[in-house]
Amino acid sequence: MTPVCRLDQIEVEGGVAALVDGVAVAIFRTHDGNVYAMSNYDPCSQASVLARGIVGDRGGTPFVASPMHKQAFDLRTGQCLDDAAVRVPTYDVRVEDGLVLVGPPLEP
């Protein structure tokens, strides 16, 4: 697990980007205190921008909307909620003693 930042450095309903083993990862903190990590790369706009997206909830599903074209990605699975053929990788993430740690990609 790679330490990336302190939890209090991520705004509630916000995200930050970090390089983890040379890969840009977006880490998000939701209003209920959960922390999620996914690729920062938005395959729809082909840009590394997801950490700057809008965090929200759609029918109980926590998501981030890309700041480019507004596609919503499930924070838990990386699945695009607007296009079933699109998905971004998600990463193991945990908080220990107030420090956010990111691990390897999770299996789809």
N, C-alpha and C positions, 0 to 999 in steps of 0.2 A: 504494500500500500504506500502511495506517495502522498506526503503531506502537501496540501496546496494553499490553505489559508485558515484563519480562525473563522469560526461560524459567525461571529459578530461582524465580520467584514463583508458578509453577504446580506444585503437588504432583504427584508421579508417581501415576498412576491417579486424577487429580483434574481439576477444571475451574474456570475463572473466567469471569465475564461481563464484557463490555465493550461500550460503544456505538461502533459503526463507522458513520459517515455517518448517525447517528440511528437505527440499527437495533441491537437487543440481539443480540449474538453470543456464543455459548459457545465457549470455547477449551479443548481437552483435551490432556493429555500422558499417553501410555501407557507401560507398563513397558518397552517396547522403544525408547523415545526418540522415537517419532513424535508429531507435533503435528497436531491436527485442529481445524477450526472449522465450526460449524453454527449455525443459528438457535437462540436460547435459548428460543424459543416452542414449547411442547409443545401440538400441536393436539388431543391427546386430552383434556387437562385444561383447555385454553384458558388456560394460565398461563405466564409467562416463568420457567421453573424448570430447564431442562435442565442448566445449568452445575452444579447441585447434585446431579445424578444419580450413579448408581453406574457406574463405568467397569469394563468387563470384556471377556471374549473368549468368543464362542460359536462353536465349531467353526472357529477361525481368523479369525473376523470380529470386529474390534474394535467395541465398542458402548458406548452409554450407556443405562442404564435410567432412565426418568423417576422422580423421587422421589415423584410423585403416584400414578400407577396402574401403574407398573413396565413400561410398554411399552419395548421395546428398539429403539434406532435405530442403524443402521450408521454409524459415525463417518466412513467414507469417502464414503458416498453419501447419507446422510440417510434411507434407506429404513427404514421400520418393519419389524422382523423378525417382528412378531406380527400385522401387518395390512398386506397388500400394497397396499391402497388409500391408505395414509398415508405421507407423506414430508415431511421438513423440508429447507429449503435448506441447502446446504453452501457454504463460502467458501474461496477461495484463501488459503493460509496458508503462511508460511515463517519460518525463524529465521535471522537474519543477525547475527553478532557478539553472540550471546546475547539479541538482541531479537526478540520475536514480532511479526510483521507480518501484518495481515489485509487481503486485497484484496476484489475484487468477488465476488458469488455465482457459483458454478460452474453450468454448464448441466447439467440432469439427464441 
